[in-house]
Amino acid sequence: MKKYILQISIVFFLLTSIQVSAQNYTTHAVKEGETLQSISSKYRVTPYTILQSNKEIKTASGIKPNTILIIPLNGAVVTQQEKPQEKEIQEQKKPLSFSRHRVRKRETLFGLTQRYKITEEQLKRYNRQLYAEPLKKGMVLQIPKFPEPTEEDERALDFETYTVLPKETRWSIAHKYGITVDSLVTLNPDLSKSSDYLAVGQELQLPRPKGDSLEDQQVDLYTSFTVPAKQTLYSLGKEYGIPSDSIVKLNPEIMQLGGLKEGMVLRLPKKKDTSGEVNTENFIFYEVKPKQNIFRLTQNLKITRDELFQLNPDLENGLKAGMVLKLPKEKAEGLEVKNALVLDKINLIDSINIENRPKLVFMLPFRLDRVDFNDRKKTLSQIKTRRDISLSTGFYSGAMVALDSIKKMGVSVDVKTYDTERNQDKVKEILFRENLYGVSAIIGPMTSSTLNEVAVQAASKNIPVIAPIASDSELSHGNVYFSVPTDEVLRQKMLSYLKKIHTDQNVVIIADSTHQVAHDSILNKFPAAQIAKIIDNKSLHLDQFLIMLSEDKENWVFVETAQPNMVSSVSSILNSAISEETRVQMFTTNFNNAFENDAISSTHLSNLKFTYPSFYRATANDSFTKAYRKRYKGLNPDRYAVRGFDVTLDVLLKLAHKNNLFETSKIIGLTEYTGNSFNYFNNWSSGYYNTACYLMEYDSLRIKEIKLNDL
C-alpha cells in the first residue's frame, strides 16, 4: 500500500513539473538591492503586471529580499487562477520581431542578456539548444525584441500607497520620503487642514522612494574607503548596506586585479543611517525655513554639523526650504518642541498682521436672568456670593483690558458677547438665532453641558472653542482648547522636579482614600516612601506618624487631601516637629481650596516651605494691573480678572499673527502672560490641552515661583 502511494506521488510530481515548465511565467527570488522597476526591466514586463500578478504585494515597498515573485513572461497578468498549481494558462504572446546574433569568442549568456536587455529565460525559449548545451562560438541565435513599457505604465508607478505606522507623524513621513509637509498635504487633499492628526493604518499617496526606478539606480554621494587586511566583499557589502556586485560595478579594478586587495582605495556610497525607525519615539523634526543656512541651523538646533549631516545625508545636495530634518530625541530638552516638531521662537507682538480682523465671541454665565438691577444692594451681594457671576464678571473685566491692549497694537476686533445663563437650552437658542459664520474663536462657556453644546455646533463650522476654566471633558472635541492644565500635568510637573533634586530625603505620604492616584504616582517615583496611616479618612495616627520622621535626613511630607481640617492638623503637627535635628518640608501634588482655607496658618506653611504645582501665579504691579486700575477706577484685579486678560490676549495675539488658531497652534509653543502660561498639546480628536504650569513655594510669608531653569 505504501509503495502504491509513493508511486502516485512520484507521478503527480512529474506531471506537475511538466505542467509548470510549459507555463508562460517564472518565479523570481528578490535579491538585496533589487526594486520593482529593476525586476520588471530584467524580465521585460511592466511593474504594474508584476504587482497585479502578486496580489499579496500591495506596493513597491513590499518588494523585500527573499520575496518570491510570480513573473508573467508574456507580459499578461497572472491571476490567482493562473499561478502555479492551477490549470488555465494563457497562450504566450510573441515578440515584436527577432534579430540574429552569431556568438563570438568569450561571449557569455549574461553578456548577451545585458546587451539585448532580455532575460536568460527569454533567450533560451527562442534558442532551445541552449537548454541542453552551453553557449559556443559560431552559434547563430534568435534575439527576441519585446515592446517597451508605455509612458502610462511608468506614470502609474510614480506614486505608491503608504500605510501610517504607530508613532508616525506628518513630519516623520515627510522626512522618510524626502518631501515637504506641504507636498504631502498636496498629494493627499483629504488630510485635515486644521489638524496634523494621522491615524494608524491610514493610507497616504506618496512618491516612490529613491531607488524604485532605473533612473535612480545610481549613488549620488560617495566616500573613499581604503581596504584593510582580511577585508572581504561580503563583509564590506554588509557594512555599507549594498550588494557585493554593486561594489564591483563601482570599482571594476577589483575584477581586473583578481579580487579585493589590501590597500585598495574604493569608491563606496556613504553609509546608510541605521539609527532606527523614523518616528516620534526616536526622533524630533525640524522644517527648514527660507533663507536659513547650515551654520545658523546648527546654532539654533544645538547640534554639530557632522551630526546633522550624518542623520540627514540629503544635505550633501544642499539645504532647501521645506526640507524636514530629523534630530536626536535627546535634543528636545533644550528646544521648543510640540508634537515632535521643533518650533522657531516667534515673538507674537512683533509678528502681528494688522490686516487680520478677528471675530471673537464670548459666551459666559453672567446670570442676568437672576439679577435685579433695581435692587443695588442685592445685586452687589449676588456678585460677591454667586461663584458663576463673580467668575464671569471678573473674567470678562480682564478680557476687556486685553481688547484695549490689542487695539493699541493696531488690530481691530469684532466682538459679540452672550449670557448663557448657565442653561443648555439658552445656549441652543443663541446658536440657532445667531450666525457664527466667519467667527475666529469662541471663549466660553464655563459649564460642561453648555461647553459640549457649543463645541459640537462650532466644530461643524471649524471654529475653535476656548474653555476658560475647564481642563478636560467627558466628550471628545477636536476643536476645544482646554486652558487649565489637567491634574495629571500638574502632578507630573511636581514629581519630575522633585525626582530631579532628590538625594537621600525621607519621603512620607499622607493621602486619603479620594487621592489614590496621587498616592500611587508618588510611590512610583519614590518606592522607598513610607505610608502614614489615616484614621476614618480624617486624621493621622499621630504616634505612628511621628516615628516615621527622620532626625538624620530631611523629611519630605506629601499631603494629598481636599479636607481643610486635615490640612490644618497636619501642617500644625509638622510645624511643631521642626527642630534643629528634624527638618521638614511639606508638598502636595493637588493644590485645592483646602490649602487656601482660613483655618490654615500661612506661618506654618511658610515654615514648612510648602510647595505645590499651580496653573496660575501671583501677579505683580505690572502693566496689566496698572491698566486694570485705570479702567476700573482704582480696583485691583482678582484671580479671575487676570485669567480673563491672559486667556483673551493669548487668543487675540495668535489670531493677529495668523487668523486661524488651528494653524497658529502648530507653530507657537509656550506663551506667558501676567499670571498664566499656555502651551497647547494637540491630542487630535480629544482637543488641545494646556501643558504649561508653575511650581510655587511659600517662603518668608510670601509665595514665589520656583524657576526650573535655575536648577
ABEGO torsion letter per residue (X at the ends): XAAAAAAAAAAAAAAAAAAAAABABBBBBBBBGBBAAAAAAAAGBBAAAAAAABAABABAAABBBGBBBBBBAAGBBBBAAABBGBABBBBBBBBABBBBBBBBBGBBAAAAAAAAGBBAAAAAAABAAAAABBBBBGBBBBBBBBBBBBAAAAAAAABBBBBBBBGBBAAAAAAAAGBBAAAAAAABAABBAABABBBBGBBBBBBBBBGABAAABBBABBBBBBBBBGBBAAAAAAAAGBBAAAAAAABAAAAAAGEBBBGBBBBBBBBBBAAEBBBAAABBBBBBBBGBBAAAAAAAAGBBAAAAAAABAAAAAEBBBGBBBBBBAAAAAABBBBGGBBBBBBBAAAABBAABBBBBBBBBBAGAAABBAABAAAAAAAAAABAAAAAAAAAAAAAAAAAAAAAAAGBBBBBBBBBAGGBAAAAAAAAAABBABGBABBBOBABAAAAAAAAAAAAAAGBBBBBAABABBABBBAABBBABBBAAAAAAAAAAAAAAABBABBBBBBBBAAAAAAAAAAAAABAABBBBBBBGGABBBAAAAAAABBAABBBBBBBBBABAAAAAAAAAAAAAABBAABBBBBBBABBBAAAABAABBAAAAAAAGBBBBBABBBBBBBAAAAAAAAAAGGBBBBAAAAAAAAAAAAAAAAAAABBBAAAAAAABBBBBBAABBBBBBBAEAAEBBBABBBBBBBBGGBBBBBBAAAX
